[in-house]
Amino acid sequence: MRTAQQPRPKSTFESRTQIKTQAKPQARTQARPKPETRPDPRPRREVGRVRVTRTATAGATAPMRRAPRAPFVLLVIGLMCGGLVTLLLLNVTLAQGTYKERDLRSSIDELRQQAALQEKQVRDASQPEALKSRAPSDLVWDDSPPSFITSRPVDGTR
């Protein structure tokens, strides 16, 4: 509890308002004289959002001019067109190589098929049945077992 002699603590709001009110200067009774307005001797020019001021020595030279954009734009467009033409030529050259490779692969496949066919014909021609059918008719074909020549008589005598 507070006694009557102790002052009440101030809140932060009260202390701020008191500081602000104490810091205010007294109202002025006299008006401040306005300075004379003279035209600026340095001409100003705005470029985009940047204000450019010239010094007094620059006033004697020719006014600043922006560089023309047309040559730069034409240069950029020319470079882009040149790049596109180069890419087109590169693509066509690679496509020609691809077509040539495809043609060579197909001719290799045809040659492999021909080689396989010829190997099959050789195998078929070397079979005994094929040799027998191609042999001349006057040639005797004997399917009997082989006979041997001996110096002894066949009847078993000496």
C-alpha positions in Angstrom: 0.0 0.0 0.0 1.0 3.5 -0.7 1.1 6.3 1.7 -0.1 9.8 0.9 3.4 11.1 0.9 4.7 8.7 -1.8 3.9 9.8 -5.4 2.2 7.4 -7.7 4.5 5.8 -10.3 3.9 7.0 -13.8 3.0 4.6 -16.6 5.2 4.5 -19.6 2.6 6.3 -21.7 2.4 9.1 -19.2 6.2 9.4 -19.1 6.5 9.5 -22.9 3.8 12.2 -23.3 5.4 14.3 -20.6 8.8 14.1 -22.3 7.3 15.1 -25.6 5.4 18.0 -24.1 8.5 19.2 -22.3 10.6 18.9 -25.5 8.3 21.1 -27.5 9.8 24.5 -28.2 7.9 27.7 -27.6 5.8 28.9 -30.4 7.5 31.5 -32.5 5.9 34.8 -32.9 8.0 36.0 -35.8 7.9 34.4 -39.2 11.2 33.3 -40.8 12.1 35.4 -43.9 11.9 33.4 -47.1 15.1 33.1 -49.1 15.1 34.6 -52.6 14.4 32.1 -55.3 16.8 32.5 -58.2 16.9 30.4 -61.3 19.5 27.7 -61.3 22.4 28.7 -63.6 23.2 25.0 -64.3 20.7 23.5 -66.7 19.3 20.1 -65.7 18.2 17.3 -67.8 16.4 14.1 -66.8 17.4 10.8 -68.3 14.9 8.1 -67.3 14.6 8.5 -63.6 18.1 9.9 -63.0 18.5 13.6 -62.8 21.8 14.7 -64.5 23.2 18.2 -63.7 25.9 19.8 -65.6 28.6 21.9 -64.1 29.3 25.4 -65.3 32.3 24.2 -67.4 30.2 21.6 -69.2 27.8 24.3 -70.4 30.3 25.4 -73.0 30.5 22.0 -74.7 27.9 20.4 -76.9 24.8 19.0 -75.2 24.9 15.3 -74.2 23.3 12.9 -76.8 22.3 9.3 -76.3 24.0 6.9 -78.6 21.8 5.6 -81.3 20.2 2.3 -80.6 19.6 1.1 -84.1 23.2 -0.1 -84.9 23.3 -2.1 -81.6 19.9 -3.6 -82.2 20.9 -4.6 -85.8 24.1 -6.1 -84.5 22.3 -8.2 -82.0 19.7 -9.4 -84.5 22.5 -10.2 -87.0 24.4 -12.2 -84.5 21.2 -14.1 -83.6 20.4 -14.8 -87.2 24.0 -16.0 -87.9 23.8 -18.3 -84.9 20.5 -19.8 -86.1 21.9 -20.3 -89.7 25.0 -22.0 -88.2 22.8 -24.3 -86.1 20.7 -25.2 -89.1 23.7 -26.1 -91.2 25.2 -28.2 -88.4 21.9 -30.0 -88.0 21.6 -30.7 -91.7 25.2 -32.0 -91.8 24.6 -34.3 -88.9 21.3 -35.5 -90.5 23.2 -36.4 -93.7 25.6 -38.5 -91.7 22.8 -40.2 -90.0 21.1 -41.1 -93.4 24.4 -42.4 -94.7 25.0 -44.5 -91.6 21.5 -46.0 -91.9 22.1 -46.9 -95.6 25.4 -48.6 -94.8 23.8 -50.6 -91.9 21.1 -51.8 -94.2 23.6 -52.8 -96.9 25.6 -54.7 -94.3 22.5 -56.5 -93.2 21.8 -57.5 -96.8 25.3 -58.8 -97.2 25.1 -60.9 -94.0 21.9 -62.5 -95.2 23.5 -63.3 -98.6 26.5 -64.9 -96.8 24.3 -67.0 -94.5 22.3 -68.2 -97.6 25.5 -69.2 -99.4 26.8 -71.1 -96.3 23.6 -73.0 -96.1 23.9 -73.9 -99.8 27.4 -75.2 -99.3 26.3 -77.3 -96.2 23.4 -78.7 -98.2 25.6 -79.6 -101.2 28.1 -81.5 -99.0 25.5 -83.9 -97.5 25.7 -87.5 -98.8 22.2 -87.6 -100.2 22.9 -84.5 -102.3 26.2 -86.0 -103.6 24.4 -89.3 -104.5 21.7 -87.5 -106.5 24.3 -85.5 -108.4 26.5 -88.5 -109.3 26.3 -89.8 -112.9 23.9 -92.8 -113.4 26.5 -95.1 -114.8 28.5 -94.9 -111.6 27.7 -97.9 -109.4 26.8 -97.1 -105.9 27.4 -100.1 -103.6 25.8 -100.2 -100.2 27.4 -103.6 -99.3 30.1 -103.9 -96.7 33.6 -103.5 -98.0 35.5 -106.6 -99.1 39.1 -107.3 -98.5 41.8 -108.9 -100.8 43.8 -111.6 -99.2 46.6 -113.9 -100.5 45.1 -117.1 -98.9 42.4 -119.1 -100.5 38.9 -118.5 -99.4 38.1 -122.1 -98.7 40.5 -122.3 -95.8 43.2 -124.5 -97.4 46.7 -123.5 -97.7 
